[in-house]
Amino acid sequence: MRIKGPILQVALDFVDLERAIKVAEEAVAGGADWIEAGTPLIKSEGLNAVRALRERFPNHVIVADMKTMDAGRAEVEAAAKAGANIIDVLGAASDATVKECVEAANNYGAEIVVDLIEVGDPVDRARAAEAAGAHYIAVHTAIDMQMRGVDPFERLRLVANSVSIPVAVAGGINSETAARAVESGADIVIVGGAIIKSKDARRAAEEIKRAMLTGQAVRTDLYKRVNLENVREVLLKVSTPNVSDAMHRSGELEGILPISPGMKMAGPAVTVRAYPGDWAKPVEAIDVAEEGDVIVIDAGGVGPALWGELATHSAIQRKLAGVVIDGAIRDTVEIRRLGFPSFARLITPTAGEPKGFGEINVPVTVGGRKIFPGDWLVGDDDGVVVIPRDKVVEMANRAMDVLEKENRLRGEIEAGSTLSQVAYLEKWEKRK
């Protein structure tokens, strides 16, 4: 198939065919050229998803993201007969499987794209796939790698310069990066989340297509994956429920609540183990902490208070991000007026005394969770969650993914549906 200009391919990575078709209609109206039945859709709905897309879009190229690893001839034949123009085979498959896929596709009037997802040497594999007769190469950064801040562009340039067949790129592409994808050598730009999670998939597709054709990025606040340098920005944008969902409904510090509504906090922990009411180590920790840190105090969940207005003034002067106390806080009127994010188990007027017992930057237990120095705390009106320091980039990106998906569902509800309908609850209820 001859490529005329950069192609926008929308990846329908849903598990519900009804939603996939609805979003495809919006995306096509916005300029999407090719329609992909994503792997989740095929696994959920089978090749009936391809048949339904072919029926609804008879004049569009339909891509079946089969991710074939073995039994190439059988899988390509089935997908082609269902109406797929292009079928995906994994680059990690054997040479024999790739050749079987190519032969079957040629026999049934379809084409093969070889997906280089997680391939060790993408250039070598791309050249081998081209030699085997593959029609396209896809440089694909896996979702789980995207969540860790990895993008596909370096690999894309290497592969695009090493083969003569058209090259596709996939992996977190949005309206800000679509132009970069084309500039880096992509003939086909595959976009999933930035279109399918948008409240308005038509507009999202229009913006991405415009960026591809003009070479000018279109700014977006969503569908971006960050690294450690800007992880705080994302954690301040998402909610603690988003983070909890991203962590498989975990991470909550039980019983730790904000002292007033509207507080938002995100930052790495400076931990303190203190005796009940002994405010010496919590105050000393302010001097140890750096800008943006959160003081996290394990005081055994009891009073008297070991944090108040004067400690808050000190923390503000040090530009700290907040305080979390498994114990008691006081002077809440003044702390609220100062606007310092403060979360505690108890509020009391009674202060303790500075005796100096305890330790700073040691593992502590707060809200039933073990917290280590450097772990990240996120707090808002719903409470506080902790993210292990080695997972903060991934969980921030996954929390943003949760927020983006909810935006799409919210849009469908506002258009006249209900939560049970947009979640397809009856369809997915567990059957005996």
Salt bridges, closest charged atoms under 4 A:
ASP16 OD2 - ARG19 NH1 3.71
ASP16 OD1 - LYS427 NZ 3.49
GLU18 OE1 - LYS427 NZ 3.99
GLU25 OE2 - ARG56 NE 2.70
GLU26 OE2 - LYS22 NZ 3.97
GLU26 OE2 - ARG408 NH2 2.96
ASP33 OD2 - LYS209 NZ 3.11
GLU45 OE2 - LYS427 NZ 2.41
ASP65 OD2 - LYS67 NZ 2.79
GLU77 OE2 - LYS81 NZ 2.63
ASP95 OD1 - ARG125 NH1 2.64
GLU100 OE1 - ARG73 NE 3.02
GLU103 OE1 - ARG73 NH2 2.91
ASP115 OD2 - HIS140 ND1 2.99
ASP144 OD1 - ARG398 NH2 2.77
GLU176 OE2 - LYS224 NZ 3.40
GLU183 OE1 - ARG157 NH2 3.96
GLU206 OE2 - ARG202 NE 3.42
GLU207 OE2 - ARG203 NE 3.19
ASP221 OD1 - ARG219 NH1 2.89
ASP245 OD1 - ARG249 NE 3.77
GLU284 OE1 - LYS281 NZ 3.18
GLU309 OE2 - HIS313 NE2 3.51
ASP326 OD1 - ARG345 NE 2.58
ASP331 OD2 - ARG330 NE 3.78
GLU359 OE1 - ARG273 NH1 2.75
ASP380 OD2 - LYS264 NZ 3.67
GLU394 OE1 - ARG148 NE 3.71
GLU394 OE2 - ARG398 NE 2.95
ASP401 OD1 - LYS197 NZ 2.46
ASP401 OD1 - ARG225 NH2 3.87
ASP401 OD2 - LYS405 NZ 3.17
GLU404 OE1 - LYS197 NZ 2.61
GLU404 OE1 - ARG225 NH2 2.89
GLU412 OE2 - ARG19 NE 2.95
GLU412 OE2 - ARG408 NE 3.16
GLU414 OE1 - LYS199 NZ 3.24
